[in-house]
Amino acid sequence: MEQFKLIIVEDVPLELKGTEGIVRNDIPEADVIGTADNEASYWRLIKQQQPDLVLLDLGLGGSTTVGVEICRQTKADYPQVKILIFTGEILNEKLWVDVLDAGADGIILKSGELLTRRDVMAVMEGKQLVFNQPILQRIVERFKYAVSGELARQEALINYEIDEYDERFLRHLALGYTKEQITSLHGMPFGVKSLEKRQNELVKKLFPGGESVNATRLVVRAIELHILDIDNLEPDAK
């Protein structure tokens, strides 16, 4: 790996010292041209001398959004600069999504193996979305969960003979739509009476014991059987 210029953004002195030690001992190609402990000092630094890589902590001054905005604005103003997040925000998954949307080249969590030369080399060589082991484990867990849920949903649709209109009907009931509102959905070819009949047929499919249930219980049952994905309840586009 060729020599490259690095700015470290970290507001905790002890953690900054540790990061500088990792860089000095394990990544000799990195030339640390400056460090910043807040947003203002970072912008002064990058305007003085443009780095090849920014090692960016997200929690600056107690705010996590500052790091995300630094990433977004840096990518807008200096698109060639690579940004590797090095953060102790190990539980805030939404923050990871936000910073990836802001253009980060990767995320290294401050747990497990921490920052390695291999990860930095991958970013500098142009690899996109570089992660260390702790975040990779979380990503794989979410992937397995999502795939398992989708397979269970597909099996439920087949096993209970749920067609497109059944799914749309149940999904919009779950979202609080009335039957009158559902009849007005684009491509929904049923009136209120037809939907009431469809609801009764769905009750027979999902409650084979012949019990009488209302729309709320029907929706809950559809979620229990994975016919509806509670994490992806979105209305049809108008």
C-alpha positions in Angstrom: 0.0 0.0 0.0 1.3 3.4 -0.9 1.7 6.3 1.5 -1.5 8.2 2.1 -2.6 11.3 4.2 -5.0 10.7 7.1 -7.1 12.9 9.3 -8.4 11.4 12.5 -11.7 12.8 14.0 -12.1 11.8 17.6 -13.2 13.9 20.6 -12.2 11.6 23.5 -8.4 12.2 24.2 -7.8 8.7 25.5 -9.4 7.1 22.5 -7.6 9.5 20.1 -4.3 8.4 21.7 -5.2 4.7 21.2 -6.2 5.3 17.6 -3.0 7.1 16.9 -1.1 4.2 18.5 -2.8 1.7 16.2 -2.0 3.8 13.2 1.6 4.4 14.2 2.3 0.7 15.0 0.2 -1.2 12.5 -0.3 1.2 9.5 3.0 2.8 8.7 1.8 3.9 5.3 -0.5 6.4 7.0 0.7 10.0 7.4 -1.5 11.6 10.0 -1.7 15.2 8.8 -4.0 16.3 11.6 -6.6 15.4 14.3 -9.9 17.1 15.1 -12.1 16.8 18.2 -15.1 18.8 16.8 -16.7 19.8 13.6 -15.2 23.3 13.3 -11.6 22.0 13.7 -12.2 19.3 11.2 -13.4 21.7 8.5 -10.4 24.0 9.2 -8.1 21.0 8.7 -9.5 19.6 5.5 -9.5 23.1 3.9 -5.8 23.5 4.8 -4.8 20.1 3.4 -6.9 17.5 1.7 -6.5 14.0 3.1 -6.8 10.7 1.2 -8.7 9.1 4.1 -10.7 10.4 7.1 -11.0 8.1 10.1 -14.2 9.4 11.6 -15.8 8.8 15.0 -19.5 9.4 15.0 -20.1 10.5 18.6 -18.7 14.0 18.7 -19.6 16.2 21.7 -22.3 13.8 22.7 -24.0 14.1 19.3 -24.2 11.2 16.8 -25.7 13.3 14.0 -22.7 15.5 13.8 -20.5 12.6 12.5 -23.2 11.7 9.9 -23.3 15.3 8.6 -19.5 15.5 8.5 -19.5 12.4 6.3 -22.3 13.6 4.0 -20.8 17.0 3.5 -17.3 15.7 3.0 -18.5 13.3 0.3 -20.3 16.2 -1.4 -17.4 18.6 -1.3 -14.5 16.1 -1.6 -15.9 13.0 -3.4 -12.4 11.5 -3.8 -11.8 11.5 -0.1 -12.5 8.1 1.5 -14.2 7.9 4.9 -13.9 5.0 7.3 -16.1 5.2 10.3 -14.4 4.2 13.6 -17.1 4.3 16.2 -18.1 3.1 19.6 -21.8 3.3 18.7 -22.1 -0.5 18.7 -25.9 -0.7 19.3 -27.2 2.1 17.2 -28.1 0.3 13.9 -30.0 3.2 12.6 -26.9 5.3 12.9 -25.0 2.8 10.8 -27.7 3.0 8.1 -27.6 6.8 8.2 -23.9 7.1 7.8 -23.8 4.5 4.9 -26.5 6.5 3.2 -24.2 9.6 3.7 -21.5 7.8 1.7 -19.2 6.2 4.2 -16.8 3.7 2.7 -17.0 1.4 5.7 -17.7 1.0 9.4 -15.3 -0.3 12.0 -16.9 -0.9 15.4 -14.7 -0.2 18.5 -15.0 -3.8 19.6 -13.5 -7.2 18.7 -10.4 -6.8 16.5 -10.8 -3.0 16.3 -9.0 -1.2 13.4 -6.6 -3.3 11.3 -4.2 -2.6 8.4 -6.2 -5.0 6.3 -9.4 -3.0 6.7 -7.6 0.3 5.9 -5.9 -1.2 2.9 -9.2 -2.5 1.6 -10.7 1.1 1.8 -7.6 2.7 0.2 -7.7 0.1 -2.6 -11.2 1.1 -3.5 -13.2 -1.7 -1.8 -16.7 -0.5 -0.9 -18.4 -1.2 2.4 -15.6 -2.4 4.6 -16.7 -3.8 7.9 -14.9 -5.5 10.8 -16.0 -8.7 12.4 -18.4 -7.4 15.1 -20.5 -5.5 12.5 -20.3 -8.3 10.0 -21.8 -10.6 12.5 -24.7 -8.3 13.1 -25.2 -7.9 9.3 -25.2 -11.7 8.8 -27.7 -12.2 11.7 -30.1 -9.6 10.1 -29.6 -11.2 6.7 -30.5 -14.7 8.0 -33.5 -13.3 9.9 -34.8 -11.5 6.8 -34.3 -14.5 4.5 -36.0 -16.9 7.1 -38.9 -14.5 7.4 -39.4 -14.2 3.7 -39.3 -18.0 3.2 -41.8 -18.5 6.0 -44.0 -15.9 4.4 -43.9 -17.5 1.0 -44.7 -20.9 2.6 -47.7 -19.4 4.4 -49.1 -17.8 1.3 -49.0 -21.2 -0.4 -50.2 -23.3 2.5 -53.2 -21.0 3.2 -53.9 -20.2 -0.4 -53.5 -16.5 0.0 -53.6 -14.6 -3.3 -52.5 -11.1 -4.1 -55.9 -9.5 -3.2 -56.0 -11.4 0.2 -52.6 -10.1 1.1 -53.4 -6.5 0.1 -56.7 -6.7 2.0 -55.1 -8.0 5.1 -52.1 -5.6 4.9 -54.4 -2.5 4.6 -56.6 -3.8 7.4 -53.4 -4.0 9.5 -52.7 -0.4 8.6 -56.1 0.8 9.8 -57.9 1.2 6.5 -61.6 0.7 6.4 -63.2 -1.6 3.8 -64.5 1.5 2.0 -60.9 2.8 1.8 -59.6 -0.5 0.6 -62.1 -0.6 -2.2 -60.7 2.6 -3.6 -57.1 1.3 -3.8 -55.7 1.2 -7.4 -56.4 -2.1 -9.0 -58.7 -3.4 -6.2 -61.7 -4.8 -8.1 -64.0 -5.4 -5.1 -66.8 -3.6 -3.4 -67.4 -3.6 0.3 -69.8 -6.6 0.2 -67.1 -8.6 -1.7 -64.5 -7.7 0.8 -66.8 -8.8 3.7 -67.2 -12.2 1.9 -63.4 -12.4 1.4 -62.9 -11.6 5.1 -65.2 -14.5 6.0 -63.3 -16.8 3.7 -60.0 -15.8 5.2 -61.4 -16.5 8.7 -62.3 -20.0 7.7 -58.8 -20.5 6.3 -56.9 -19.1 9.2 -59.2 -20.3 12.0 -60.2 -23.8 10.9 -62.0 -24.4 14.2 -64.9 -22.4 13.0 -64.6 -19.6 15.6 -65.9 -16.1 15.0 -63.3 -13.4 15.0 -63.2 -9.7 14.1 -60.9 -8.0 11.7 -58.3 -7.2 14.3 -57.9 -10.8 15.4 -57.7 -11.8 11.8 -54.9 -9.4 11.1 -53.0 -10.6 14.3 -53.4 -14.2 13.1 -52.0 -13.3 9.7 -49.0 -11.8 11.3 -48.5 -14.8 13.6 -48.6 -17.1 10.5 -46.1 -14.9 8.6 -48.7 -14.0 6.0 -48.0 -10.4 6.8 -44.5 -9.1 7.6 -44.9 -6.7 10.5 -41.6 -5.0 9.7 -42.8 -4.2 6.2 -46.3 -3.0 6.5 -46.5 -0.3 3.8 -49.6 0.9 2.0 -49.8 0.5 -1.8 -48.6 3.4 -3.8 -51.4 5.7 -4.9 
